[in-house]
Amino acid sequence: MNVYDLTLEQLTERLAAWGEPPFRARQLYAQLWRRSATYEEMTDLPARLRERLAEELPIEVRVLDERTADRGATRKVLLELGGRHVIETVVMGYRDRVTACVSTQSGCAMRCAFCATGQMGLRNNLTAGEIAAQVVWARRAAPHLPAWTPQRVTNVVFMGMGEPFANERATLGAVARLTDPRGMGLGSRHVTISTVGVVAGIRRLPDANDQVRLAVSLHAADDELRSELVPANRLWPLEQVIEAVAYWRERTHHRPSLEWVMIDGVNDTDDQAGKLAAIARRLRAHVNLIPLNATPGFPMRASPPARIRRFAGLLEDAGVNVTIRDTRGREIEAACGQLRVEHERLAVG
């Protein structure tokens, strides 16, 4: 059992069984989530209690590898969680925000053609606490970002390894822990869940938390091409995904984001831009264009900058709000799954 898996009520019950008063649980919960403290740093707790916590409810978040880029504003780690899962987490500092990008699975079963994580397949699901513990690490890392960043985590995106809605219960459990006002207290509107288009998960999200934002990894605007790039499209065809996102928008009144990896000569054509514009207008969505981060298992390359600008211009001319994403950490293999693949390759070699 990871201590981050416990709600305040569960933690209170566990400590009561040890003979501890209720205020100890509240004290511990605040230390874990508000301060992101380790047991050694919780000097307001009795030493005997800290020793028992370390033995029976270990934190179990171990850094295997850490790299920095972008003048220290991007930090990526390979974390071992619970002594069994190896996953990636990234913290990115900007002038107006610090974003933690977290994983929900070790590996991924969606097998998107261009994604290093998809190429490795699914290894394990993470628990809610293991997902949320990555944000705890990010909060500890944020003060070491450059002084021109806020130096505190302001946003969390579920865009790391794995498909969040393929591990839906744990994903939503992590959101609940992160947004609990008694603990970390992160605003739900600062949390974004990214999905390849798991229709049932999209439709259930408003019932779980109608303030959490939604991003959909679209990458193609017709079923034929999308099924090649995103095999999950065969389970949830494009029209079903669009209808689910429209339902989410109707329930939440928030603008969805459509993610689009720009692949040279594949999905960067004028025809795809026109089809994407029609979808984006229908959903009143924002479009994020992301230059491909090449992986050994996908022999394509990123669209040239001029082509990306033209694609963006076509969308803007069609009345679509569009952003070309600031790609971070290319020199440290910060794209999803790349560091994990390298770690495994070196271990074998």
Protein Blocks (a to p, Z undefined) as FASTA:
>chain_A
ZZklpcfklmmmmmmmnopafklmmmmmmmmmmnopafklmmmbcfklmmmmmmmmcgki
acfbdcdeehhpaccddddehhlaccdddddddfkbccddddfbecjfklpaklmklmno
pfbdcdfklmmmmmmmmmmmmmmmcfkbgoiafbdcdfbgcjfklmmmlmmmmmmmmmmm
klnopafklpccddehiaklmmmmmmmomkbccdddfkpacfklmmmmmmmlmmmgfklm
mmmmmmmmmmnopacdddddddehilmcfklmmmmmmmmmmnopacddddddddfklccd
cddfklmmmmmmmmmmnopacdddddehklnopaghklmmmmmmmmmZZ
